[in-house]
Amino acid sequence: MNLLLASHRIGRLFGIDIHIAYSLYIIIALYTLQSLHAGFYAIILMLLLPVCILAHELGHSLVSQRYGVKVNRIVLHMLGGAAEIGGLIPGPRAEIIIALMGPIVSLCIAGLAYYLLRINPQHESSLLFYNLMYMNMFLALFNLLPVFPMDGGRVALATATLLAGPEKALKLVKPLSIAGIVILCGYGIYLTIMGNQSGMMLILIGLLVYFQGNQELQARMYAARYSSMQNTANTNYSHQSKRDASFKDIFSSKSKHTSDPENESIIASWKRKRREAKESREAKKKAERSELDRRVDEVLKKVKQEGIANLSPGEKAILQSASKKYKSDTKK
């Protein structure tokens, strides 16, 4: 799949790098050769395909930027397009809106093509506008299938997250996506047996969707698991800090007259040194916890981008260490 997505940069739009995969050039060349007998407008339609996919991905990307999410690049490949973001989407409601904007853009292009078709239906370009309308409607509706990580799958996951929470949502969406991919690949196999060339394309799309979706779902499962552990640990730590603070408040009024180190008694000096040592230990633990959280975030980002199989032994050890740490904090 990495060979399929190998690409090069062709430009920059709205602060986003635009890449084209080498595989897309092969597909465009093959279909253009096949369309030579169909006339000039058939060739134009094929060349407009990556433009429509780019418009679809820009719909996602520009709304993502409005939510403060950085978009690193958009890659156009032989099976569609992908926008690679460099941050976390701020909540399921934002993810629903971002996911829907791509199909909305495609439907707008389809509506424009329909309008141009109605202006002069007898013109020789009418077939171009008809096919452009059909192509963008297919692009919108196909992406709305409830299969993760397609747009419909993201909407389904975000909606389930709002209703049942992140962990349950992931458990619900994963089998739904697998079922959708099995149906998609099965239909592709049927078309291939029947001699339809588009069947092989459906199979490739199904495999690509599976690998991309599985990697991201695994990353989200790790993130949800560590997040829940982290929140529980932080809550326990907060309660403990409040109890410590309340005890400090009780004894602080009794020891105000001994706050000056030069005039404090031996007992007061001993208490002060114990308090300072405890604060030092807590600060050290907090710094270690912060560093561990940072390293876990980096590993989870790599899991999302490259998959769990590409983690080094050291990175796997970080996840195991973090899991033990969060569990021990939860028990406390």
Contacts in CASP RR format, 6 or more apart in sequence:
PFRMAT RR
TARGET T0000
AUTHOR 0000-0000-0000
METHOD contacts of the structure
MODEL  1
MNLLLASHRIGRLFGIDIHIAYSLYIIIALYTLQSLHAGFYAIILMLLLP
VCILAHELGHSLVSQRYGVKVNRIVLHMLGGAAEIGGLIPGPRAEIIIAL
MGPIVSLCIAGLAYYLLRINPQHESSLLFYNLMYMNMFLALFNLLPVFPM
DGGRVALATATLLAGPEKALKLVKPLSIAGIVILCGYGIYLTIMGNQSGM
MLILIGLLVYFQGNQELQARMYAARYSSMQNTANTNYSHQSKRDASFKDI
FSSKSKHTSDPENESIIASWKRKRREAKESREAKKKAERSELDRRVDEVL
KKVKQEGIANLSPGEKAILQSASKKYKSDTKK
1 207 0 8 1.000
1 208 0 8 1.000
1 211 0 8 1.000
1 212 0 8 1.000
3 23 0 8 1.000
4 21 0 8 1.000
4 23 0 8 1.000
4 77 0 8 1.000
4 78 0 8 1.000
4 79 0 8 1.000
4 208 0 8 1.000
5 21 0 8 1.000
5 23 0 8 1.000
5 75 0 8 1.000
5 77 0 8 1.000
5 82 0 8 1.000
6 21 0 8 1.000
6 22 0 8 1.000
6 23 0 8 1.000
7 19 0 8 1.000
7 20 0 8 1.000
7 21 0 8 1.000
7 22 0 8 1.000
7 75 0 8 1.000
7 76 0 8 1.000
7 77 0 8 1.000
8 19 0 8 1.000
8 20 0 8 1.000
8 22 0 8 1.000
9 17 0 8 1.000
9 18 0 8 1.000
9 19 0 8 1.000
9 73 0 8 1.000
10 18 0 8 1.000
10 19 0 8 1.000
10 20 0 8 1.000
11 17 0 8 1.000
11 18 0 8 1.000
12 18 0 8 1.000
13 58 0 8 1.000
14 58 0 8 1.000
14 61 0 8 1.000
14 62 0 8 1.000
14 65 0 8 1.000
16 58 0 8 1.000
16 61 0 8 1.000
16 71 0 8 1.000
16 72 0 8 1.000
16 73 0 8 1.000
16 74 0 8 1.000
16 83 0 8 1.000
17 72 0 8 1.000
17 73 0 8 1.000
17 74 0 8 1.000
18 54 0 8 1.000
18 73 0 8 1.000
18 74 0 8 1.000
18 76 0 8 1.000
19 73 0 8 1.000
19 74 0 8 1.000
19 75 0 8 1.000
19 76 0 8 1.000
20 50 0 8 1.000
20 75 0 8 1.000
20 76 0 8 1.000
20 77 0 8 1.000
21 75 0 8 1.000
21 76 0 8 1.000
21 77 0 8 1.000
21 78 0 8 1.000
23 77 0 8 1.000
23 78 0 8 1.000
24 50 0 8 1.000
24 76 0 8 1.000
24 77 0 8 1.000
24 78 0 8 1.000
26 78 0 8 1.000
27 78 0 8 1.000
28 46 0 8 1.000
28 47 0 8 1.000
28 49 0 8 1.000
28 50 0 8 1.000
31 46 0 8 1.000
32 43 0 8 1.000
32 46 0 8 1.000
32 47 0 8 1.000
35 42 0 8 1.000
35 43 0 8 1.000
35 45 0 8 1.000
35 46 0 8 1.000
36 43 0 8 1.000
41 124 0 8 1.000
41 125 0 8 1.000
41 127 0 8 1.000
41 128 0 8 1.000
42 128 0 8 1.000
44 128 0 8 1.000
45 128 0 8 1.000
45 131 0 8 1.000
45 132 0 8 1.000
45 135 0 8 1.000
48 132 0 8 1.000
49 135 0 8 1.000
50 76 0 8 1.000
52 106 0 8 1.000
52 109 0 8 1.000
52 132 0 8 1.000
52 135 0 8 1.000
52 136 0 8 1.000
52 139 0 8 1.000
53 76 0 8 1.000
53 80 0 8 1.000
53 81 0 8 1.000
53 139 0 8 1.000
54 74 0 8 1.000
54 76 0 8 1.000
55 105 0 8 1.000
55 106 0 8 1.000
55 109 0 8 1.000
56 81 0 8 1.000
56 102 0 8 1.000
56 103 0 8 1.000
56 105 0 8 1.000
56 106 0 8 1.000
56 139 0 8 1.000
56 140 0 8 1.000
56 143 0 8 1.000
57 74 0 8 1.000
57 76 0 8 1.000
57 81 0 8 1.000
57 82 0 8 1.000
57 83 0 8 1.000
57 102 0 8 1.000
58 74 0 8 1.000
58 105 0 8 1.000
59 101 0 8 1.000
59 102 0 8 1.000
59 104 0 8 1.000
59 105 0 8 1.000
60 83 0 8 1.000
60 98 0 8 1.000
60 99 0 8 1.000
60 101 0 8 1.000
60 102 0 8 1.000
60 151 0 8 1.000
61 71 0 8 1.000
61 74 0 8 1.000
61 83 0 8 1.000
62 101 0 8 1.000
63 97 0 8 1.000
63 98 0 8 1.000
63 101 0 8 1.000
64 71 0 8 1.000
64 83 0 8 1.000
64 85 0 8 1.000
64 89 0 8 1.000
64 98 0 8 1.000
65 71 0 8 1.000
67 89 0 8 1.000
67 90 0 8 1.000
67 94 0 8 1.000
67 98 0 8 1.000
68 90 0 8 1.000
69 85 0 8 1.000
69 86 0 8 1.000
69 87 0 8 1.000
69 88 0 8 1.000
69 89 0 8 1.000
69 90 0 8 1.000
69 98 0 8 1.000
70 85 0 8 1.000
70 86 0 8 1.000
70 87 0 8 1.000
71 83 0 8 1.000
71 84 0 8 1.000
71 85 0 8 1.000
71 86 0 8 1.000
72 84 0 8 1.000
72 85 0 8 1.000
72 86 0 8 1.000
73 83 0 8 1.000
73 84 0 8 1.000
74 81 0 8 1.000
74 82 0 8 1.000
74 83 0 8 1.000
74 84 0 8 1.000
75 81 0 8 1.000
75 82 0 8 1.000
75 84 0 8 1.000
78 204 0 8 1.000
79 201 0 8 1.000
79 204 0 8 1.000
79 205 0 8 1.000
79 208 0 8 1.000
82 212 0 8 1.000
84 305 0 8 1.000
89 95 0 8 1.000
89 98 0 8 1.000
91 158 0 8 1.000
92 157 0 8 1.000
92 158 0 8 1.000
92 159 0 8 1.000
92 161 0 8 1.000
92 162 0 8 1.000
93 158 0 8 1.000
93 162 0 8 1.000
95 154 0 8 1.000
95 155 0 8 1.000
95 157 0 8 1.000
95 158 0 8 1.000
96 154 0 8 1.000
96 155 0 8 1.000
96 158 0 8 1.000
96 159 0 8 1.000
98 154 0 8 1.000
99 151 0 8 1.000
99 152 0 8 1.000
99 153 0 8 1.000
99 154 0 8 1.000
99 155 0 8 1.000
99 158 0 8 1.000
100 151 0 8 1.000
100 155 0 8 1.000
102 140 0 8 1.000
102 143 0 8 1.000
102 151 0 8 1.000
103 139 0 8 1.000
103 140 0 8 1.000
103 141 0 8 1.000
103 143 0 8 1.000
103 144 0 8 1.000
103 151 0 8 1.000
104 140 0 8 1.000
106 136 0 8 1.000
106 137 0 8 1.000
106 139 0 8 1.000
106 140 0 8 1.000
106 143 0 8 1.000
107 136 0 8 1.000
107 137 0 8 1.000
107 140 0 8 1.000
109 132 0 8 1.000
109 136 0 8 1.000
110 132 0 8 1.000
110 133 0 8 1.000
110 134 0 8 1.000
110 136 0 8 1.000
110 137 0 8 1.000
110 140 0 8 1.000
111 133 0 8 1.000
111 136 0 8 1.000
113 129 0 8 1.000
113 130 0 8 1.000
113 132 0 8 1.000
113 133 0 8 1.000
113 136 0 8 1.000
114 129 0 8 1.000
114 133 0 8 1.000
116 129 0 8 1.000
117 126 0 8 1.000
117 129 0 8 1.000
117 130 0 8 1.000
117 133 0 8 1.000
120 126 0 8 1.000
142 150 0 8 1.000
143 150 0 8 1.000
143 151 0 8 1.000
143 152 0 8 1.000
144 150 0 8 1.000
144 151 0 8 1.000
144 152 0 8 1.000
144 155 0 8 1.000
145 152 0 8 1.000
145 153 0 8 1.000
145 180 0 8 1.000
145 184 0 8 1.000
146 152 0 8 1.000
146 153 0 8 1.000
146 155 0 8 1.000
146 156 0 8 1.000
146 176 0 8 1.000
146 177 0 8 1.000
146 180 0 8 1.000
147 153 0 8 1.000
147 176 0 8 1.000
147 177 0 8 1.000
147 180 0 8 1.000
147 181 0 8 1.000
147 184 0 8 1.000
147 209 0 8 1.000
148 154 0 8 1.000
148 156 0 8 1.000
148 157 0 8 1.000
148 173 0 8 1.000
148 174 0 8 1.000
148 176 0 8 1.000
148 177 0 8 1.000
148 213 0 8 1.000
148 216 0 8 1.000
148 217 0 8 1.000
149 209 0 8 1.000
149 212 0 8 1.000
149 213 0 8 1.000
149 216 0 8 1.000
149 217 0 8 1.000
150 209 0 8 1.000
153 173 0 8 1.000
153 176 0 8 1.000
153 177 0 8 1.000
156 173 0 8 1.000
156 176 0 8 1.000
157 169 0 8 1.000
157 170 0 8 1.000
157 173 0 8 1.000
160 168 0 8 1.000
160 169 0 8 1.000
160 172 0 8 1.000
160 173 0 8 1.000
161 169 0 8 1.000
163 169 0 8 1.000
164 172 0 8 1.000
166 220 0 8 1.000
166 224 0 8 1.000
166 227 0 8 1.000
167 221 0 8 1.000
167 224 0 8 1.000
167 225 0 8 1.000
167 228 0 8 1.000
170 217 0 8 1.000
170 220 0 8 1.000
170 221 0 8 1.000
170 224 0 8 1.000
173 217 0 8 1.000
174 217 0 8 1.000
177 209 0 8 1.000
177 210 0 8 1.000
177 213 0 8 1.000
177 217 0 8 1.000
178 210 0 8 1.000
181 206 0 8 1.000
181 209 0 8 1.000
181 210 0 8 1.000
184 202 0 8 1.000
184 205 0 8 1.000
184 206 0 8 1.000
184 209 0 8 1.000
185 202 0 8 1.000
185 203 0 8 1.000
185 206 0 8 1.000
185 207 0 8 1.000
186 203 0 8 1.000
187 199 0 8 1.000
187 202 0 8 1.000
188 198 0 8 1.000
188 199 0 8 1.000
188 200 0 8 1.000
188 202 0 8 1.000
188 203 0 8 1.000
189 199 0 8 1.000
189 203 0 8 1.000
190 199 0 8 1.000
191 198 0 8 1.000
191 199 0 8 1.000
191 202 0 8 1.000
192 199 0 8 1.000
192 200 0 8 1.000
192 203 0 8 1.000
215 303 0 8 1.000
215 304 0 8 1.000
215 305 0 8 1.000
215 306 0 8 1.000
215 307 0 8 1.000
215 308 0 8 1.000
216 304 0 8 1.000
218 303 0 8 1.000
218 307 0 8 1.000
218 308 0 8 1.000
219 300 0 8 1.000
219 301 0 8 1.000
219 303 0 8 1.000
219 304 0 8 1.000
219 307 0 8 1.000
220 304 0 8 1.000
222 300 0 8 1.000
222 303 0 8 1.000
222 319 0 8 1.000
223 300 0 8 1.000
226 296 0 8 1.000
226 300 0 8 1.000
226 322 0 8 1.000
226 323 0 8 1.000
226 326 0 8 1.000
229 323 0 8 1.000
229 326 0 8 1.000
229 327 0 8 1.000
229 329 0 8 1.000
229 330 0 8 1.000
230 293 0 8 1.000
230 326 0 8 1.000
232 326 0 8 1.000
232 329 0 8 1.000
232 330 0 8 1.000
233 326 0 8 1.000
233 329 0 8 1.000
233 330 0 8 1.000
233 332 0 8 1.000
236 329 0 8 1.000
236 330 0 8 1.000
236 332 0 8 1.000
237 329 0 8 1.000
240 332 0 8 1.000
255 268 0 8 1.000
255 271 0 8 1.000
258 264 0 8 1.000
258 265 0 8 1.000
258 268 0 8 1.000
261 269 0 8 1.000
261 272 0 8 1.000
264 272 0 8 1.000
289 325 0 8 1.000
292 318 0 8 1.000
292 321 0 8 1.000
292 322 0 8 1.000
292 325 0 8 1.000
293 322 0 8 1.000
295 318 0 8 1.000
295 322 0 8 1.000
296 318 0 8 1.000
296 319 0 8 1.000
296 322 0 8 1.000
299 311 0 8 1.000
299 315 0 8 1.000
299 318 0 8 1.000
299 319 0 8 1.000
302 310 0 8 1.000
302 311 0 8 1.000
302 315 0 8 1.000
303 311 0 8 1.000
311 319 0 8 1.000
END
